[in-house]
C-alpha cells in the first residue's frame, strides 16, 4: 500500500508536467507568430523599396532568326512546312571585375528593424571577338549587352555605361535574360553582315551604378575569370551561396571580402544558357547578407526548448523535498510554480523585442526567481528553504544562458548538465528507503 501511494504521488507530478506542456507549446507558437510578423515586415520594406538583389552580367547577346523546313502530318497527309525559329548566341565575358561598397541602413516597421543597403558598384567586363558562322536559313539580328538585376526599382539615378570608351544608353528589360532575371539592356551597332562575320564591338564594358536592396546581395560569376570585391561598414555579414570568399576581413568597423571564381569551377555559364532555352532553374551565385548578430526569436525559441527540463528538474526537487522532509506540497502549488517557470519564456520574448537580449534575460530571470523564492518560502514554511530553491533556480537560469551563448558547445554542455544533475540526485538518494518514505504519505 505504501508503494502504491508513492507511485500515485509520482503519477500526479508526471501528469502536472504533461499539463504544463500546453502553456509551453502555446508560448512556442507565439514565438513562431512573432517571427512571421518579422518576415512580413521584411516583405513590406522590400515591396516599398527594393528586395534582395542579384546581378547577372553583363553578357553579350547576338539574336538570330532561322527559317527551317519541317515535315508535318495533317489528316494522314505528309507535307513540308516552313517554320521560323528564334534564338540567341550568348557570349560570356572573358574577364569580369565587380567592385563596390554596401552602405548599410535600417528601416523600422513597428517593433522590427530591417537591414537595407545601397550598393555603389563598379563593373568592368572584357569580351573576346566572337565569330558568327553561316547557317542555312539563319539571319543574325542586332547585338546587345544584357544585364540581369533582380529588382530594377532599386536603381538610384541613371547607370553610367561605357562600351569601348563610348557612352551607351541602357534600356528597360533584360531581353534574353528574362528567364533568369529582370534587368536592362543596351543596343550595340548593327552587324555589317547579317549572315556571317565577327562581332568586335563591346570588347571593353565599364558600368557604374547605385542599387538599393534589402538584406542580401548575390552576384552570378558569369565570366571565364570573375573577381568580386565587396566592402561595407556592417560588422555582421553572412556569406552564403555556392562560393565562399577567398579572402575576408571582419571587425567592428565592417567587412571586406574578395572572391575569385573560374568558369572551370562554376556551372553558372551553362545554367544561364539553359535559362535561354526556357528550361528555368537556379543559377549558382555568391552571396552576402546583412544580418542581425543576435536573432532574438531564434534565441528565445532555443531557450523555450529547455522549458520542460526546467519544470521537470524543479518538480523532482519538490518531490524529493516533500518525501525526505515529510512536508506535503499540494498539486496546485506544483502547478503554480510550473506556470511561473513557463511565464519566464513569455517575458523573455516580449522584453527582448524592446531591449538587448541579455538585458531581457536578466530582467525576466530576476522577476521569476524573486516571485518563486517568495512563494516557496511560504509553501515550504521556511525562508531558508525558499532562498535555497531560489539559489538553485539562479544556477539553472545561469547555465541556460551559457547554453544559449555557446551555440557550438550547447549539446556538450547540455549533456554534461543532465549527467551532473542525475548523478547528484542518485548520490543524495542512494541510502533512501523509498518503502519507508511512502508510508509518510497520507
PyMOL commands that set and color helices and strands:
alter all, ss='L'
color gray80, all
select helices_A, chain A and resi 2-19+21-48+152-154+175-179+268-276+296-304+307-324+331-352+357-379+383-405+407-428+434-438
alter helices_A, ss='H'
color red, helices_A
select strands_A, chain A and resi 53-74+77-91+95-109+112-126+130-132+138-140+144-149+155-163+166-168+171-172+183-187+197-199+204-214+216-220+225-232+237-241+247-251+254-262+286-290
alter strands_A, ss='S'
color yellow, strands_A
deselect
rebuild
show_as cartoon
